[in-house]
Amino acid sequence: GYFMQLYTKALSIIEPGHAVTNKYKPVKNPRVSILATSTGEAMFETMTREQADSGAYNRWIMFVGEQELPQKIYDGLIYDPEDKLVDFIAWVKIQSDKIITFSNEGYAEFKKLDQEFAEPIKRNDALLGGRIGEQSIKFAALIALSDKRFVMSASDIRTAFNIRVGLYHRAAA
Protein backbone atom coordinates (compact mmCIF):
# COMPACT_ATOMS: atom_id res chain seq x y z
CA GLY A 1 0.00 0.00 0.00
CA TYR A 2 2.82 2.40 0.84
CA PHE A 3 4.53 1.71 -2.48
CA MET A 4 1.29 2.58 -4.28
CA GLN A 5 1.23 5.89 -2.41
CA LEU A 6 4.78 6.56 -3.54
CA TYR A 7 3.79 5.76 -7.10
CA THR A 8 0.64 7.90 -7.18
CA LYS A 9 2.23 10.88 -5.41
CA ALA A 10 5.44 10.97 -7.44
CA LEU A 11 5.13 14.73 -8.02
CA SER A 12 4.24 15.75 -4.48
CA ILE A 13 5.35 15.18 -0.88
CA ILE A 14 4.72 11.89 0.88
CA GLU A 15 4.85 11.22 4.59
CA PRO A 16 7.09 8.38 5.78
CA GLY A 17 4.15 6.28 6.93
CA HIS A 18 3.91 4.18 10.08
CA ALA A 19 7.58 3.85 10.93
CA VAL A 20 9.10 2.48 14.12
CA THR A 21 10.97 5.75 14.55
CA ASN A 22 10.02 9.38 13.99
CA LYS A 23 13.39 10.22 12.40
CA TYR A 24 12.07 9.73 8.83
CA LYS A 25 11.25 12.98 7.07
CA PRO A 26 8.62 13.57 4.37
CA VAL A 27 9.99 12.92 0.87
CA LYS A 28 9.48 15.35 -2.00
CA ASN A 29 8.96 13.76 -5.45
CA PRO A 30 9.46 10.18 -4.24
CA ARG A 31 10.98 7.57 -6.54
CA VAL A 32 11.20 3.81 -6.14
CA SER A 33 14.06 2.24 -8.03
CA ILE A 34 14.01 -1.35 -6.82
CA LEU A 35 11.27 -3.43 -5.26
CA ALA A 36 12.67 -6.76 -4.08
CA THR A 37 11.35 -9.77 -2.23
CA SER A 38 12.87 -13.10 -1.36
CA THR A 39 10.60 -15.08 -3.71
CA GLY A 40 7.84 -14.51 -6.21
CA GLU A 41 5.39 -16.16 -3.84
CA ALA A 42 6.16 -13.64 -1.10
CA MET A 43 5.38 -10.75 -3.44
CA PHE A 44 2.02 -12.17 -4.46
CA GLU A 45 1.07 -13.22 -0.92
CA THR A 46 1.72 -9.80 0.61
CA MET A 47 -0.22 -7.76 -1.93
CA THR A 48 -3.97 -7.56 -1.47
CA ARG A 49 -6.39 -8.17 -4.34
CA GLU A 50 -7.56 -4.55 -4.05
CA GLN A 51 -3.98 -3.28 -4.47
CA ALA A 52 -3.45 -5.59 -7.44
CA ASP A 53 -6.69 -4.46 -9.09
CA SER A 54 -5.68 -0.81 -8.65
CA GLY A 55 -2.60 -1.49 -10.76
CA ALA A 56 0.02 -2.46 -8.20
CA TYR A 57 1.11 -5.63 -10.03
CA ASN A 58 1.90 -3.87 -13.26
CA ARG A 59 3.38 -0.68 -11.82
CA TRP A 60 6.72 -2.40 -11.25
CA ILE A 61 8.76 -4.81 -13.28
CA MET A 62 8.89 -8.11 -11.47
CA PHE A 63 11.71 -10.56 -11.83
CA VAL A 64 11.07 -13.82 -10.05
CA GLY A 65 14.24 -15.37 -8.68
CA GLU A 66 15.33 -18.96 -8.80
CA GLN A 67 14.02 -21.39 -6.20
CA GLU A 68 17.58 -22.49 -5.37
CA LEU A 69 19.68 -20.19 -3.21
CA PRO A 70 22.82 -18.95 -4.95
CA GLN A 71 26.21 -20.02 -3.62
CA LYS A 72 27.35 -17.60 -0.93
CA ILE A 73 30.40 -15.54 -1.92
CA TYR A 74 32.85 -14.64 0.83
CA ASP A 75 35.67 -12.93 -1.03
CA GLY A 76 36.19 -10.82 -4.11
CA LEU A 77 33.19 -8.52 -3.88
CA ILE A 78 33.89 -4.93 -4.95
CA TYR A 79 31.98 -2.30 -3.03
CA ASP A 80 33.53 0.83 -4.50
CA PRO A 81 31.93 1.96 -7.76
CA GLU A 82 34.21 2.03 -10.78
CA ASP A 83 35.42 5.42 -11.97
CA LYS A 84 33.53 4.92 -15.27
CA LEU A 85 30.26 4.57 -13.37
CA VAL A 86 30.90 7.66 -11.25
CA ASP A 87 31.84 9.64 -14.36
CA PHE A 88 28.68 8.46 -16.13
CA ILE A 89 26.45 9.44 -13.20
CA ALA A 90 28.12 12.87 -13.09
CA TRP A 91 27.52 13.23 -16.84
CA VAL A 92 23.84 12.29 -16.47
CA LYS A 93 23.43 14.80 -13.65
CA ILE A 94 24.59 17.75 -15.77
CA GLN A 95 22.20 16.76 -18.60
CA SER A 96 19.10 17.78 -16.64
CA ASP A 97 17.80 20.02 -19.45
CA LYS A 98 17.89 17.23 -22.07
CA ILE A 99 14.88 15.15 -23.10
CA ILE A 100 15.07 11.59 -24.37
CA THR A 101 13.03 11.12 -27.55
CA PHE A 102 12.32 8.49 -30.21
CA SER A 103 13.99 8.45 -33.59
CA ASN A 104 11.43 8.12 -36.40
CA GLU A 105 12.45 4.47 -36.85
CA GLY A 106 12.38 3.94 -33.08
CA TYR A 107 8.83 5.22 -32.79
CA ALA A 108 7.68 3.07 -35.72
CA GLU A 109 9.32 0.04 -34.06
CA PHE A 110 7.67 0.88 -30.74
CA LYS A 111 4.21 1.00 -32.31
CA LYS A 112 4.83 -2.29 -34.13
CA LEU A 113 6.12 -4.17 -31.05
CA ASP A 114 3.57 -2.62 -28.71
CA GLN A 115 0.77 -3.79 -30.99
CA GLU A 116 2.35 -7.21 -31.56
CA PHE A 117 3.34 -8.04 -27.96
CA ALA A 118 2.22 -5.58 -25.28
CA GLU A 119 -1.40 -5.08 -26.26
CA PRO A 120 -2.29 -8.80 -26.55
CA ILE A 121 -0.65 -9.49 -23.18
CA LYS A 122 -2.45 -6.54 -21.60
CA ARG A 123 -5.83 -7.82 -22.84
CA ASN A 124 -5.18 -11.30 -21.43
CA ASP A 125 -3.31 -10.41 -18.22
CA ALA A 126 -3.74 -6.79 -17.19
CA LEU A 127 -2.46 -7.44 -13.68
CA LEU A 128 1.06 -8.48 -14.71
CA GLY A 129 1.21 -7.18 -18.27
CA GLY A 130 -0.69 -3.90 -18.24
CA ARG A 131 2.34 -1.65 -18.60
CA ILE A 132 4.74 -3.59 -20.79
CA GLY A 133 4.81 -0.93 -23.52
CA GLU A 134 5.37 1.91 -21.08
CA GLN A 135 8.08 0.02 -19.23
CA SER A 136 9.76 -0.92 -22.52
CA ILE A 137 10.07 2.78 -23.34
CA LYS A 138 11.81 3.30 -19.99
CA PHE A 139 14.19 0.43 -20.71
CA ALA A 140 14.93 1.77 -24.19
CA ALA A 141 15.60 5.22 -22.76
CA LEU A 142 18.07 3.72 -20.29
CA ILE A 143 19.77 1.81 -23.10
CA ALA A 144 20.14 4.99 -25.17
CA LEU A 145 21.29 6.97 -22.16
CA SER A 146 23.92 4.33 -21.35
CA ASP A 147 25.41 5.11 -24.78
CA LYS A 148 25.17 8.85 -23.98
CA ARG A 149 22.42 9.31 -26.55
CA PHE A 150 19.13 11.15 -26.11
CA VAL A 151 17.38 9.47 -29.04
CA MET A 152 15.97 5.95 -28.73
CA SER A 153 16.69 3.89 -31.83
CA ALA A 154 14.72 0.97 -33.25
CA SER A 155 17.43 -1.33 -31.89
CA ASP A 156 16.98 0.11 -28.39
CA ILE A 157 13.24 -0.52 -28.62
CA ARG A 158 13.71 -4.13 -29.78
CA THR A 159 16.15 -4.86 -26.97
CA ALA A 160 13.83 -3.28 -24.41
CA PHE A 161 10.80 -5.28 -25.57
CA ASN A 162 12.83 -8.51 -25.55
CA ILE A 163 13.84 -7.87 -21.94
CA ARG A 164 10.43 -6.74 -20.73
CA VAL A 165 8.37 -9.43 -22.47
CA GLY A 166 10.83 -12.06 -21.25
CA LEU A 167 10.45 -10.84 -17.67
CA TYR A 168 6.68 -10.92 -18.05
CA HIS A 169 6.68 -14.55 -19.20
CA ARG A 170 8.97 -15.56 -16.36
CA ALA A 171 6.84 -13.81 -13.72
CA ALA A 172 3.60 -15.15 -15.24
CA ALA A 173 4.94 -18.71 -15.21
Rosetta constraint file for C-alpha pairs under 8 A:
AtomPair CA 1 CA 5 HARMONIC 6.48 0.50
AtomPair CA 1 CA 47 HARMONIC 8.00 0.50
AtomPair CA 1 CA 51 HARMONIC 6.83 0.50
AtomPair CA 2 CA 6 HARMONIC 6.35 0.50
AtomPair CA 2 CA 17 HARMONIC 7.34 0.50
AtomPair CA 3 CA 7 HARMONIC 6.20 0.50
AtomPair CA 3 CA 32 HARMONIC 7.89 0.50
AtomPair CA 4 CA 8 HARMONIC 6.10 0.50
AtomPair CA 4 CA 51 HARMONIC 7.88 0.50
AtomPair CA 4 CA 56 HARMONIC 6.51 0.50
AtomPair CA 5 CA 9 HARMONIC 5.91 0.50
AtomPair CA 5 CA 14 HARMONIC 7.68 0.50
AtomPair CA 6 CA 10 HARMONIC 5.92 0.50
AtomPair CA 6 CA 14 HARMONIC 6.92 0.50
AtomPair CA 6 CA 30 HARMONIC 5.95 0.50
AtomPair CA 6 CA 31 HARMONIC 6.96 0.50
AtomPair CA 6 CA 32 HARMONIC 7.45 0.50
AtomPair CA 7 CA 30 HARMONIC 7.73 0.50
AtomPair CA 7 CA 31 HARMONIC 7.43 0.50
AtomPair CA 7 CA 32 HARMONIC 7.71 0.50
AtomPair CA 7 CA 59 HARMONIC 7.99 0.50
AtomPair CA 9 CA 13 HARMONIC 6.98 0.50
AtomPair CA 9 CA 14 HARMONIC 6.84 0.50
AtomPair CA 9 CA 29 HARMONIC 7.32 0.50
AtomPair CA 9 CA 30 HARMONIC 7.36 0.50
AtomPair CA 10 CA 29 HARMONIC 4.92 0.50
AtomPair CA 10 CA 30 HARMONIC 5.20 0.50
AtomPair CA 10 CA 31 HARMONIC 6.56 0.50
AtomPair CA 11 CA 28 HARMONIC 7.45 0.50
AtomPair CA 11 CA 29 HARMONIC 4.71 0.50
AtomPair CA 11 CA 30 HARMONIC 7.33 0.50
AtomPair CA 12 CA 28 HARMONIC 5.81 0.50
AtomPair CA 12 CA 29 HARMONIC 5.21 0.50
AtomPair CA 12 CA 30 HARMONIC 7.63 0.50
AtomPair CA 13 CA 26 HARMONIC 6.39 0.50
AtomPair CA 13 CA 27 HARMONIC 5.46 0.50
AtomPair CA 13 CA 28 HARMONIC 4.28 0.50
AtomPair CA 13 CA 29 HARMONIC 5.99 0.50
AtomPair CA 13 CA 30 HARMONIC 7.29 0.50
AtomPair CA 14 CA 26 HARMONIC 5.49 0.50
AtomPair CA 14 CA 27 HARMONIC 5.37 0.50
AtomPair CA 14 CA 28 HARMONIC 6.55 0.50
AtomPair CA 14 CA 29 HARMONIC 7.84 0.50
AtomPair CA 14 CA 30 HARMONIC 7.18 0.50
AtomPair CA 15 CA 25 HARMONIC 7.09 0.50
AtomPair CA 15 CA 26 HARMONIC 4.44 0.50
AtomPair CA 15 CA 27 HARMONIC 6.57 0.50
AtomPair CA 16 CA 24 HARMONIC 5.99 0.50
AtomPair CA 16 CA 25 HARMONIC 6.34 0.50
AtomPair CA 16 CA 26 HARMONIC 5.59 0.50
AtomPair CA 16 CA 27 HARMONIC 7.30 0.50
AtomPair CA 19 CA 24 HARMONIC 7.69 0.50
AtomPair CA 35 CA 60 HARMONIC 7.59 0.50
AtomPair CA 37 CA 42 HARMONIC 6.57 0.50
AtomPair CA 37 CA 43 HARMONIC 6.17 0.50
AtomPair CA 38 CA 42 HARMONIC 6.73 0.50
AtomPair CA 38 CA 65 HARMONIC 7.79 0.50
AtomPair CA 39 CA 43 HARMONIC 6.79 0.50
AtomPair CA 39 CA 64 HARMONIC 6.49 0.50
AtomPair CA 39 CA 65 HARMONIC 6.17 0.50
AtomPair CA 39 CA 66 HARMONIC 7.96 0.50
AtomPair CA 39 CA 67 HARMONIC 7.60 0.50
AtomPair CA 40 CA 44 HARMONIC 6.52 0.50
AtomPair CA 40 CA 63 HARMONIC 7.88 0.50
AtomPair CA 40 CA 64 HARMONIC 5.06 0.50
AtomPair CA 40 CA 65 HARMONIC 6.91 0.50
AtomPair CA 40 CA 171 HARMONIC 7.61 0.50
AtomPair CA 41 CA 45 HARMONIC 5.99 0.50
AtomPair CA 42 CA 46 HARMONIC 6.12 0.50
AtomPair CA 43 CA 47 HARMONIC 6.52 0.50
AtomPair CA 47 CA 51 HARMONIC 6.38 0.50
AtomPair CA 47 CA 52 HARMONIC 6.74 0.50
AtomPair CA 48 CA 52 HARMONIC 6.30 0.50
AtomPair CA 49 CA 53 HARMONIC 6.03 0.50
AtomPair CA 50 CA 54 HARMONIC 6.23 0.50
AtomPair CA 51 CA 55 HARMONIC 6.69 0.50
AtomPair CA 51 CA 56 HARMONIC 5.53 0.50
AtomPair CA 51 CA 57 HARMONIC 7.89 0.50
AtomPair CA 52 CA 56 HARMONIC 4.74 0.50
AtomPair CA 52 CA 57 HARMONIC 5.24 0.50
AtomPair CA 52 CA 127 HARMONIC 6.58 0.50
AtomPair CA 53 CA 57 HARMONIC 7.94 0.50
AtomPair CA 53 CA 127 HARMONIC 6.92 0.50
AtomPair CA 55 CA 59 HARMONIC 6.13 0.50
AtomPair CA 55 CA 127 HARMONIC 6.63 0.50
AtomPair CA 56 CA 60 HARMONIC 7.36 0.50
AtomPair CA 56 CA 127 HARMONIC 7.81 0.50
AtomPair CA 57 CA 127 HARMONIC 5.42 0.50
AtomPair CA 57 CA 128 HARMONIC 5.48 0.50
AtomPair CA 58 CA 126 HARMONIC 7.47 0.50
AtomPair CA 58 CA 127 HARMONIC 5.65 0.50
AtomPair CA 58 CA 128 HARMONIC 4.91 0.50
AtomPair CA 58 CA 129 HARMONIC 6.04 0.50
AtomPair CA 58 CA 130 HARMONIC 5.61 0.50
AtomPair CA 58 CA 131 HARMONIC 5.80 0.50
AtomPair CA 59 CA 131 HARMONIC 6.93 0.50
AtomPair CA 61 CA 135 HARMONIC 7.69 0.50
AtomPair CA 61 CA 164 HARMONIC 7.87 0.50
AtomPair CA 61 CA 167 HARMONIC 7.65 0.50
AtomPair CA 62 CA 167 HARMONIC 6.95 0.50
AtomPair CA 62 CA 168 HARMONIC 7.49 0.50
AtomPair CA 62 CA 171 HARMONIC 6.46 0.50
AtomPair CA 63 CA 167 HARMONIC 5.98 0.50
AtomPair CA 63 CA 170 HARMONIC 7.28 0.50
AtomPair CA 63 CA 171 HARMONIC 6.15 0.50
AtomPair CA 64 CA 170 HARMONIC 6.87 0.50
AtomPair CA 64 CA 171 HARMONIC 5.60 0.50
AtomPair CA 73 CA 77 HARMONIC 7.80 0.50
AtomPair CA 81 CA 85 HARMONIC 6.40 0.50
AtomPair CA 81 CA 86 HARMONIC 6.75 0.50
AtomPair CA 82 CA 86 HARMONIC 6.55 0.50
AtomPair CA 83 CA 87 HARMONIC 6.03 0.50
AtomPair CA 84 CA 88 HARMONIC 6.07 0.50
AtomPair CA 85 CA 89 HARMONIC 6.18 0.50
AtomPair CA 86 CA 90 HARMONIC 6.19 0.50
AtomPair CA 87 CA 91 HARMONIC 6.13 0.50
AtomPair CA 88 CA 92 HARMONIC 6.18 0.50
AtomPair CA 89 CA 93 HARMONIC 6.18 0.50
AtomPair CA 90 CA 94 HARMONIC 6.59 0.50
AtomPair CA 91 CA 95 HARMONIC 6.63 0.50
AtomPair CA 92 CA 96 HARMONIC 7.26 0.50
AtomPair CA 98 CA 150 HARMONIC 7.41 0.50
AtomPair CA 99 CA 150 HARMONIC 6.57 0.50
AtomPair CA 100 CA 141 HARMONIC 6.59 0.50
AtomPair CA 100 CA 149 HARMONIC 8.00 0.50
AtomPair CA 100 CA 150 HARMONIC 4.44 0.50
AtomPair CA 100 CA 151 HARMONIC 5.62 0.50
AtomPair CA 100 CA 152 HARMONIC 7.18 0.50
AtomPair CA 101 CA 150 HARMONIC 6.28 0.50
AtomPair CA 101 CA 151 HARMONIC 4.89 0.50
AtomPair CA 101 CA 152 HARMONIC 6.07 0.50
AtomPair CA 102 CA 106 HARMONIC 5.38 0.50
AtomPair CA 102 CA 107 HARMONIC 5.43 0.50
AtomPair CA 102 CA 151 HARMONIC 5.29 0.50
AtomPair CA 102 CA 152 HARMONIC 4.69 0.50
AtomPair CA 102 CA 153 HARMONIC 6.55 0.50
AtomPair CA 103 CA 107 HARMONIC 6.14 0.50
AtomPair CA 103 CA 151 HARMONIC 5.77 0.50
AtomPair CA 103 CA 152 HARMONIC 5.82 0.50
AtomPair CA 103 CA 153 HARMONIC 5.59 0.50
AtomPair CA 103 CA 154 HARMONIC 7.52 0.50
AtomPair CA 104 CA 108 HARMONIC 6.32 0.50
AtomPair CA 105 CA 109 HARMONIC 6.10 0.50
AtomPair CA 105 CA 153 HARMONIC 6.60 0.50
AtomPair CA 105 CA 154 HARMONIC 5.51 0.50
AtomPair CA 106 CA 110 HARMONIC 6.09 0.50
AtomPair CA 106 CA 152 HARMONIC 5.99 0.50
AtomPair CA 106 CA 153 HARMONIC 4.49 0.50
AtomPair CA 106 CA 154 HARMONIC 3.78 0.50
AtomPair CA 106 CA 155 HARMONIC 7.39 0.50
AtomPair CA 106 CA 156 HARMONIC 7.61 0.50
AtomPair CA 106 CA 157 HARMONIC 6.37 0.50
AtomPair CA 107 CA 111 HARMONIC 6.27 0.50
AtomPair CA 107 CA 154 HARMONIC 7.28 0.50
AtomPair CA 108 CA 112 HARMONIC 6.28 0.50
AtomPair CA 108 CA 154 HARMONIC 7.74 0.50
AtomPair CA 109 CA 113 HARMONIC 6.09 0.50
AtomPair CA 109 CA 154 HARMONIC 5.54 0.50
AtomPair CA 109 CA 157 HARMONIC 6.73 0.50
AtomPair CA 109 CA 158 HARMONIC 7.42 0.50
AtomPair CA 110 CA 114 HARMONIC 5.76 0.50
AtomPair CA 110 CA 133 HARMONIC 7.97 0.50
AtomPair CA 110 CA 154 HARMONIC 7.48 0.50
AtomPair CA 110 CA 157 HARMONIC 6.12 0.50
AtomPair CA 110 CA 158 HARMONIC 7.90 0.50
AtomPair CA 111 CA 115 HARMONIC 6.05 0.50
AtomPair CA 112 CA 116 HARMONIC 6.08 0.50
AtomPair CA 113 CA 117 HARMONIC 5.68 0.50
AtomPair CA 113 CA 118 HARMONIC 7.11 0.50
AtomPair CA 113 CA 158 HARMONIC 7.70 0.50
AtomPair CA 113 CA 161 HARMONIC 7.29 0.50
AtomPair CA 114 CA 118 HARMONIC 4.74 0.50
AtomPair CA 114 CA 119 HARMONIC 6.07 0.50
AtomPair CA 114 CA 133 HARMONIC 5.60 0.50
AtomPair CA 115 CA 119 HARMONIC 5.36 0.50
AtomPair CA 115 CA 120 HARMONIC 7.36 0.50
AtomPair CA 116 CA 120 HARMONIC 7.01 0.50
AtomPair CA 117 CA 121 HARMONIC 6.38 0.50
AtomPair CA 117 CA 165 HARMONIC 7.57 0.50
AtomPair CA 118 CA 122 HARMONIC 6.01 0.50
AtomPair CA 118 CA 129 HARMONIC 7.25 0.50
AtomPair CA 118 CA 130 HARMONIC 7.80 0.50
AtomPair CA 118 CA 131 HARMONIC 7.75 0.50
AtomPair CA 118 CA 132 HARMONIC 5.52 0.50
AtomPair CA 118 CA 133 HARMONIC 5.61 0.50
AtomPair CA 118 CA 165 HARMONIC 7.78 0.50
AtomPair CA 119 CA 123 HARMONIC 6.23 0.50
AtomPair CA 119 CA 133 HARMONIC 7.96 0.50
AtomPair CA 120 CA 124 HARMONIC 6.39 0.50
AtomPair CA 121 CA 125 HARMONIC 5.70 0.50
AtomPair CA 121 CA 126 HARMONIC 7.27 0.50
AtomPair CA 121 CA 129 HARMONIC 5.74 0.50
AtomPair CA 121 CA 130 HARMONIC 7.46 0.50
AtomPair CA 122 CA 126 HARMONIC 4.60 0.50
AtomPair CA 122 CA 127 HARMONIC 7.98 0.50
AtomPair CA 122 CA 128 HARMONIC 7.98 0.50
AtomPair CA 122 CA 129 HARMONIC 4.99 0.50
AtomPair CA 122 CA 130 HARMONIC 4.62 0.50
AtomPair CA 122 CA 131 HARMONIC 7.47 0.50
AtomPair CA 122 CA 132 HARMONIC 7.81 0.50
AtomPair CA 123 CA 130 HARMONIC 7.93 0.50
AtomPair CA 125 CA 129 HARMONIC 5.55 0.50
AtomPair CA 125 CA 130 HARMONIC 7.01 0.50
AtomPair CA 126 CA 130 HARMONIC 4.33 0.50
AtomPair CA 128 CA 168 HARMONIC 6.98 0.50
AtomPair CA 128 CA 171 HARMONIC 7.92 0.50
AtomPair CA 128 CA 172 HARMONIC 7.15 0.50
AtomPair CA 129 CA 168 HARMONIC 6.63 0.50
AtomPair CA 131 CA 135 HARMONIC 6.01 0.50
AtomPair CA 132 CA 136 HARMONIC 5.95 0.50
AtomPair CA 132 CA 161 HARMONIC 7.90 0.50
AtomPair CA 132 CA 164 HARMONIC 6.51 0.50
AtomPair CA 132 CA 165 HARMONIC 7.07 0.50
AtomPair CA 133 CA 137 HARMONIC 6.45 0.50
AtomPair CA 133 CA 161 HARMONIC 7.68 0.50
AtomPair CA 134 CA 138 HARMONIC 6.67 0.50
AtomPair CA 135 CA 139 HARMONIC 6.30 0.50
AtomPair CA 135 CA 164 HARMONIC 7.31 0.50
AtomPair CA 136 CA 140 HARMONIC 6.06 0.50
AtomPair CA 136 CA 157 HARMONIC 7.03 0.50
AtomPair CA 136 CA 160 HARMONIC 5.07 0.50
AtomPair CA 136 CA 161 HARMONIC 5.43 0.50
AtomPair CA 136 CA 164 HARMONIC 6.13 0.50
AtomPair CA 137 CA 141 HARMONIC 6.07 0.50
AtomPair CA 137 CA 157 HARMONIC 6.99 0.50
AtomPair CA 137 CA 160 HARMONIC 7.21 0.50
AtomPair CA 138 CA 142 HARMONIC 6.29 0.50
AtomPair CA 139 CA 143 HARMONIC 6.22 0.50
AtomPair CA 139 CA 160 HARMONIC 5.25 0.50
AtomPair CA 140 CA 144 HARMONIC 6.20 0.50
AtomPair CA 140 CA 152 HARMONIC 6.25 0.50
AtomPair CA 140 CA 156 HARMONIC 4.96 0.50
AtomPair CA 140 CA 157 HARMONIC 5.26 0.50
AtomPair CA 140 CA 159 HARMONIC 7.29 0.50
AtomPair CA 140 CA 160 HARMONIC 5.17 0.50
AtomPair CA 141 CA 145 HARMONIC 5.98 0.50
AtomPair CA 141 CA 150 HARMONIC 7.67 0.50
AtomPair CA 141 CA 151 HARMONIC 7.79 0.50
AtomPair CA 141 CA 152 HARMONIC 6.02 0.50
AtomPair CA 141 CA 156 HARMONIC 7.72 0.50
AtomPair CA 142 CA 146 HARMONIC 5.97 0.50
AtomPair CA 143 CA 147 HARMONIC 6.75 0.50
AtomPair CA 143 CA 152 HARMONIC 7.96 0.50
AtomPair CA 143 CA 156 HARMONIC 6.22 0.50
AtomPair CA 143 CA 160 HARMONIC 7.93 0.50
AtomPair CA 144 CA 148 HARMONIC 6.46 0.50
AtomPair CA 144 CA 149 HARMONIC 5.08 0.50
AtomPair CA 144 CA 150 HARMONIC 6.31 0.50
AtomPair CA 144 CA 151 HARMONIC 6.54 0.50
AtomPair CA 144 CA 152 HARMONIC 5.56 0.50
AtomPair CA 144 CA 153 HARMONIC 7.58 0.50
AtomPair CA 144 CA 156 HARMONIC 6.64 0.50
AtomPair CA 145 CA 149 HARMONIC 5.10 0.50
AtomPair CA 145 CA 150 HARMONIC 6.15 0.50
AtomPair CA 152 CA 156 HARMONIC 5.93 0.50
AtomPair CA 152 CA 157 HARMONIC 7.02 0.50
AtomPair CA 153 CA 157 HARMONIC 6.46 0.50
AtomPair CA 154 CA 158 HARMONIC 6.26 0.50
AtomPair CA 155 CA 159 HARMONIC 6.19 0.50
AtomPair CA 156 CA 160 HARMONIC 6.11 0.50
AtomPair CA 157 CA 161 HARMONIC 6.16 0.50
AtomPair CA 158 CA 162 HARMONIC 6.15 0.50
AtomPair CA 159 CA 163 HARMONIC 6.30 0.50
AtomPair CA 160 CA 164 HARMONIC 6.09 0.50
AtomPair CA 161 CA 165 HARMONIC 5.72 0.50
AtomPair CA 162 CA 166 HARMONIC 5.92 0.50
AtomPair CA 163 CA 167 HARMONIC 6.21 0.50
AtomPair CA 164 CA 168 HARMONIC 6.21 0.50
AtomPair CA 165 CA 169 HARMONIC 6.30 0.50
AtomPair CA 166 CA 170 HARMONIC 6.29 0.50
AtomPair CA 167 CA 171 HARMONIC 6.12 0.50
AtomPair CA 168 CA 172 HARMONIC 5.94 0.50
AtomPair CA 169 CA 173 HARMONIC 6.03 0.50
